[in-house]
Structure formats: structure tokens, C-alpha cells
């Protein structure tokens, strides 16, 4: 049975005829009823499921960082938010297949922060005990003190960390104490981006390597 809420203008929820209606992210959605499948899935369908599983698990494990990193690309009022944009990127651009045709995340193709600002260039990372040292080429476009650097440490099969506003871009280098490095359970892939903390906006992330 379908229920017509708030008068003749809807929304409508429930099953009526050969379709069902429900609310999705504030919109009234109507879809046909699912039919039971009788044929087995094809190889391409099975591979697509594996890719969705890998991408979904990775995005879920890093949802807090991805929500932050894609916030300036998400349009207000859109059904597609920051996390969904990140998921789409991971599935379409960061997944590759190994020699056994199993999907995996390529860290060099992963974009952790996304935006319109010009990315950092020639960014290098090194580890000295529990201190992470970063060095990059300063950009005259980012002379203002409100241009800061964000840092993400991504474990492809373990924990990840986010550090924001760790230094001004015009410094060209910085060091950050990271005590968790002594108890890490995986390698960290290092990503940085520029953050315009005054006007809002990120650059795409720059991949710095692994520590």
C-alpha cells in the first residue's frame, strides 16, 4: 500500500502497482520493483562487484578524511556529497588490476584532497624517528599567511591520519612531531594540499611517497 503524504502534491511512499516510492536525500524517488534474476553474473559483472567492494571498503575506512578533502567540490543542495565524489574518483581513477585480475588502490593515482587551487610541486617527505619532515618548492601565488598546508597519512590496509594547517606554504618546509609512528601497523602514504583558509578552497593533493 502506498501512502500519499501532505495531500495530492505528495510525497508518496510505499508500493503501488508495479512501482514503489520512497524518500532519498530529500527527494521523492519512484522505481520499478526488483525482479529475481535467473541467469548467473558475467565475468565483467563479478569483476565490477569486486571493484565496488574494494573501493567501498577503502572509502569507508577513510570517510572522515575524504569528507574533509572533497568538501569544496560538493555543491550545496546536491544529492551527491563530498564522500560520494570521493567514492566516484576512487572507483573510476584510483583502482587498478594486479596480475591475478584483482582490484587494488594505486596510491599514486589517489586524490585525497580535491579543489581548484594549483597543487604544490616538488614535495618531498622523510621520516626521522617520530618526526615527519616535508619540503616543497614555494609558489609566489601563495605568499599570504592564510595559505596553509594539509597533510594526510593514508594506510591502504590500516589506519590513516589527518593533520591540518601544519605550516604556511611560503615557508617551503616544515617538521611535525608524529608520536603514533612508533606504533604504526602499516606503511603510510603521504599526501599534502594547499588550503586557502581565508576564502575557502583546496588544491588537489600531491603524492609525496611512503613512510
Order of alpha helices (4+ residues) and beta strands (2+ residues): beta-beta-beta-beta-alpha-alpha-alpha-beta-beta-beta-beta-beta-beta-beta-beta-beta
